[in-house]
């Protein structure tokens, strides 16, 4: 049995450049996912904090409800009223306060777990980027020492 032939240094450099570009593209996608998860986490945390703040507020407290476009409506809270919460695909359901608080806590926990997993993927991919970059730098130094032109014109 013979061992497979090693690719030429030029071919290896070309493959590493393609690999590096793919890794960087994947890394960019993962970073964007992390940003989306972070924004979602902030939104859920803000909802939980608002719910807790409403529970601490005096029953006669007046609230400003944002409508968007810097427009607000004044309102008073009915603590016995169910809370409307999105459950996905544009579906909104009514739930009591305790269930909403529990749901928000579960969502925050899942978001935190997803961020941790994503951070691990980012770290692993970043490590691969560093290894390929180092290999390309070594190849470049070798080519300069040999007086050659890697990937020449």
C-alpha positions as CSV (number, residue, x, y, z in Angstrom):
1,X,0.0,0.0,0.0
2,X,1.3,3.4,-0.9
3,X,0.7,6.6,1.0
4,X,-1.2,9.3,-0.9
5,X,1.0,11.9,-2.5
6,X,1.2,15.2,-0.6
7,X,-0.1,18.2,-2.4
8,X,2.5,20.7,-3.7
9,X,3.3,23.6,-1.5
10,X,1.5,25.9,-3.9
11,X,-1.6,23.7,-3.9
12,X,-1.5,23.5,-0.1
13,X,-1.4,27.3,0.1
14,X,-4.4,27.6,-2.3
15,X,-6.4,25.1,-0.2
16,X,-5.5,26.8,3.0
17,X,-6.6,30.2,1.6
18,X,-10.0,28.7,0.6
19,X,-10.3,27.0,4.0
20,X,-9.4,30.3,5.7
21,X,-12.0,32.2,3.8
22,X,-14.7,29.6,4.6
23,X,-13.7,29.6,8.3
24,X,-13.9,33.4,8.4
25,X,-17.3,33.4,6.7
26,X,-18.6,30.8,9.3
27,X,-17.1,32.8,12.1
28,X,-18.9,35.9,10.9
29,X,-22.2,34.0,10.8
30,X,-21.7,32.7,14.3
31,X,-20.9,36.2,15.6
32,X,-24.1,37.5,14.0
33,X,-26.0,34.7,15.7
34,X,-24.4,35.6,19.0
35,X,-25.5,39.3,18.5
36,X,-29.1,38.2,17.7
37,X,-29.2,35.9,20.8
38,X,-27.8,38.8,22.9
39,X,-30.5,41.1,21.7
40,X,-33.2,38.5,22.3
41,X,-31.8,37.9,25.8
42,X,-31.9,41.7,26.6
43,X,-35.5,41.8,25.3
44,X,-36.6,38.9,27.5
45,X,-34.7,40.3,30.6
46,X,-36.4,43.6,30.1
47,X,-39.8,41.9,29.9
48,X,-39.1,40.0,33.2
49,X,-37.8,43.2,34.9
50,X,-40.9,45.1,33.7
51,X,-43.2,42.4,35.0
52,X,-41.4,42.4,38.4
53,X,-41.7,46.2,38.5
54,X,-45.4,46.1,37.8
55,X,-45.8,43.7,40.7
56,X,-44.0,46.1,43.0
57,X,-46.0,49.1,41.8
58,X,-48.8,50.7,43.7
59,X,-52.2,49.7,42.3
60,X,-53.0,53.3,41.5
61,X,-49.8,53.8,39.6
62,X,-50.3,55.2,36.1
63,X,-48.2,53.7,33.3
64,X,-47.2,54.9,29.9
65,X,-47.5,52.3,27.2
66,X,-45.3,52.8,24.2
67,X,-47.2,52.6,20.9
68,X,-44.1,53.2,18.7
69,X,-43.0,56.3,16.9
70,X,-42.4,58.0,20.3
71,X,-46.2,57.8,21.0
72,X,-47.5,56.6,24.3
73,X,-50.9,56.0,25.9
74,X,-51.6,56.4,29.6
75,X,-53.1,53.4,31.5
76,X,-53.7,51.8,34.8
77,X,-52.8,48.2,35.6
78,X,-55.3,45.5,36.3
79,X,-53.3,43.0,38.3
80,X,-55.8,40.3,37.7
81,X,-55.7,40.6,34.0
82,X,-53.9,37.9,32.0
83,X,-50.8,38.8,30.1
84,X,-50.5,38.5,26.4
85,X,-47.3,36.6,25.4
86,X,-46.0,35.5,22.0
87,X,-45.4,31.8,21.7
88,X,-44.0,31.8,18.2
89,X,-45.1,32.1,14.5
90,X,-47.0,35.3,15.3
91,X,-49.3,33.5,17.8
92,X,-50.1,35.4,21.0
93,X,-51.8,33.7,24.0
94,X,-53.1,34.9,27.3
95,X,-51.4,33.6,30.4
96,X,-51.5,34.4,34.1
97,X,-48.6,36.3,35.6
98,X,-46.9,33.3,37.3
99,X,-46.9,31.3,34.1
100,X,-45.5,34.3,32.1
101,X,-42.7,34.8,34.7
102,X,-41.9,31.1,34.5
103,X,-41.9,31.2,30.7
104,X,-39.6,34.2,30.6
105,X,-37.2,32.5,33.1
106,X,-37.1,29.3,30.9
107,X,-36.5,31.4,27.8
108,X,-33.7,33.3,29.5
109,X,-32.1,30.0,30.6
110,X,-32.3,28.6,27.0
111,X,-30.8,31.8,25.6
112,X,-28.0,31.7,28.1
113,X,-27.3,28.0,27.2
114,X,-27.4,28.8,23.5
115,X,-24.9,31.6,23.9
116,X,-22.5,29.4,25.9
117,X,-22.7,26.7,23.1
118,X,-22.2,29.4,20.4
119,X,-19.2,30.8,22.3
120,X,-17.7,27.3,22.2
121,X,-18.2,27.0,18.5
122,X,-16.7,30.5,18.0
123,X,-13.7,29.6,20.0
124,X,-13.2,26.3,18.2
125,X,-13.5,28.0,14.8
126,X,-11.2,30.9,15.8
127,X,-8.6,28.3,16.8
128,X,-8.8,26.7,13.3
129,X,-8.5,30.2,11.8
130,X,-5.3,30.8,13.8
131,X,-3.8,27.4,12.8
132,X,-4.4,28.0,9.1
133,X,-3.1,31.5,9.4
134,X,0.1,30.3,11.1
135,X,0.5,27.6,8.4
136,X,0.1,30.3,5.7
137,X,2.6,32.6,7.4
138,X,5.1,29.7,7.6
139,X,4.6,29.0,3.9
140,X,5.1,32.6,3.0
141,X,8.3,32.8,5.0
142,X,9.6,29.6,3.4
143,X,8.8,31.0,-0.1
144,X,10.5,34.2,0.7
145,X,13.6,32.4,1.9
146,X,13.6,30.3,-1.2
147,X,13.3,33.3,-3.3
148,X,10.1,32.0,-4.9
149,X,6.7,33.6,-5.3
150,X,3.9,31.6,-3.6
151,X,0.8,31.7,-5.8
152,X,2.7,33.8,-8.3
153,X,1.5,35.9,-11.1
